[in-house]
């Protein structure tokens, strides 16, 4: 199970959509979590463009919904504290596997910022939420920070995956990776619960197959019957 979370401004942009679809394909992502505070009408977004296939389910919610596992933390620290409290109560009221992902707009420690102001009070409130909700965070790989601003002069780690003990018990070898930002000011983050994923299986063709009398017919028939929806090159 691989999960991906991304704060994307302009979710309907064609270039960004193609980039997201390529990441989904390259990392075999079955669950995609997207935050976009600039989105007004969710019906205007063609969600199938992220998958290249009509075989998927999707849910769109307003970013103010504090009960969602897909989190986009408000910039106002007071409102964030209210959301942390509500999320902790909600999480502790249900016994199940929990994963909270997204842009929390807060950091936990001073080293999670570079050339930007670290607020101890906000960090304390954020850490209290993590402790009170009994959440865990795997060490992040790939990048040191997940967000940059001021033309690449200020950096923060605000995009995070949190999970509860039930998740850790089931997938203790999971890894949390931040990918290069590329088109955005946020890095895509991926939670991989199967670290032994070596990517797509290579195609093998044995010379002995070509000696079969029906080899060419089998290949032609299979190619003719194959149906694919999306961009064949994943661009």
N, C-alpha and C positions, 0 to 999 in steps of 0.2 A: 504494500500500500504506500504510494507516494502522494503527498499532498503539496500543493503549491499555493502561496499567497502573494498578492501583488497590489500595491497602491498605484493606480494608473490614471493619470489626468488625461481625459480625452479617450474614453474606452471605445468610442466608435471610429477612431482614426484607422485608416486602412493599413498604413505601415506598421503601427503598433499592434494591430490585430494579427497581421502575418507573423510578426516577431513572437507574439504570445503563442500562436499556433505551432510555430517551429519548436519552441521550448516544451510545449505539451507533448509533442511527438518525440523529441530527443530524449526527454526524461521519463517517458511513459507515465504521464500524469493522469490518473483517473478522477481526481477531485481538484477543482480550481476555485479559489476564493479571491474575489476582486473587490477592491474598494475604490470608489470614485465619487468625491464630494461635488464634482461639477455636473454630474448626471442628473437631469431633471425628469426625463421621461424614459423609463426603462424599456418601454415597448419599442423605442426607436433603435434599440441595439439588437443586431442579429447575432445571438449567442452562438449559433451553430458555426459561425466563422472562426471561433476559437478552437473548434474540434475538427473541422473538415469532414464531419459526419452528422447525420440527423439522429443518431442513436445516443441520446443523452437526456438528462433531466436538469432543470434549472429553477432557481428561486431568486427573486429580486426583493430586497428589503431596503427601507429607508435607513440611512446611515445613523439615525438617532436611536435605533432599536438597540438598547443596552443589553437585551437578553440574548442577542445573537452571538454565536461562536465566532463568526466573522466580525472582528472588532475594528472600528476606526475611532480611535480616541479623540475627543474634542481638544482644541487648543487651550481652552479655558481650564486652568488647573482645578478650580472649584467644581466644575461640572464633571471633570474626570474622576474626582474623589467620590462623587455620588454614583457614577457608573461603576467604579471599582466595588463599592459597597453592594450595589444591586447585583452585580455579576457574582460576587462571593456568596451572597444569600442564595441565588438561583442555582449556582453550581453545587453548593453543599446540601441543597434540598433534594437532589436526585443522584442516586447511586448508579453510575455507569462510566464508560470510558469517555473522558472529556479531553477535547483539544480546543484551545483558544488561539486563534491566529490573526495576524493582521498588523496594521499600523497603530500602535498604542500611543503615539505622540508623547512618550515619556521614556526616560532611561532609568536604570537601576543603580548604576555606579559611575563615578567620575570618569573612568577610562572608556565609558561608552560615548563620550563626546570629545571632539577635537576642534579647537578654535571657536568653541561656542560655550555659552554659560551653563554650568552645572548648578541646578537648584536642589540643595540637600533636602528641603521640605517636600518637594514634589517626588523626589526619589524615595524618601521615607514612606510616603503615602502609597507609592507604587509597590514597594517591597512589602509593606503591610498587607496589601491586597493579595500578593502572591502567597504570602505565608498563611493568611486567614482562609484563602481558598484552597490551600493544600496543593499548590501547583508546582511543577518542576520545569526546568528549562535545560535542554541539552546544549552543550557547548557549540557555538556557531563556527562553521568552517567556511572556507572560500574567501570571504571578505571580512575586514575588521569592522566596517560600518555598513549600514543599509540605506542611509539617506545623506544627501549632500545638498547644500544651497550656497548662495553667494558665489556663483560661478566656480564651484568646487573648492571653496576656501573653508567651509564649515561642514563638519561631518558628525553624524549621530547614529547610534544603533537603536532604532525605535520600532523596527519591524521584527516581530518575534513569534515563535511558537511556544505555547505553554501546554502542558498536559498533566493529568492527574496520576495518582499511583497505579490505578487500574491499567492505564496505558503503559506505564513503565514496566509493570509486571508482565505484560504481554509482549512488548517490543522493546526490551531493554537495550538492544543493539542499534536503535534508531540513530539517525544523524540529521542534523539541522545545518543546511548550507545556504549561504547567500551568493547569488550569481552576480556577474557584472551588470551594471545598470543599463548600459547601451543607450536606449532612447529615452530613458526616464530619469528622474531624480531619486527614485527609490529602486533598490535592488529587489528582483524577484527572490523569494525565499522558498526553499523546498524542504519538506520533512520526508525522509526516506526511512521506512520501517524495515526494509530488507536490504542491508548493506552489501549483500552478495549478488546484487543486480549488475551483471556485466554488459548490459545493453542488448540490442537485438541479436538473435541467433544468426550466425553467418549461413549463407546459402552454399550448399555443396552439390556438385554434380559429378557423379562417377562415370568414367568412360564406358564402363560395362553397360550402363543404361542405354547408351546410344546404339548398342548392338541389338537391342530389342526391335523387333519388326514394327511394333506399334508406337515406338518412342515419339516420332514426329506427330502422329495423330493425337496422342495424349497431350502433348505440349500445346498444340493448336487449339484443341477442344477446351482446355483449361483457361487459356488466355482469352478465348472468345466468350466464355461464360463468366469471366471475372467482372465484377462491378465495383467501382470505387467512387466515393463522393469526396471532393476536396482537391487540393493542389497536390499533384503527384510528386513534386520536388520539395514540398514542405517549406516553400519560401514565404 
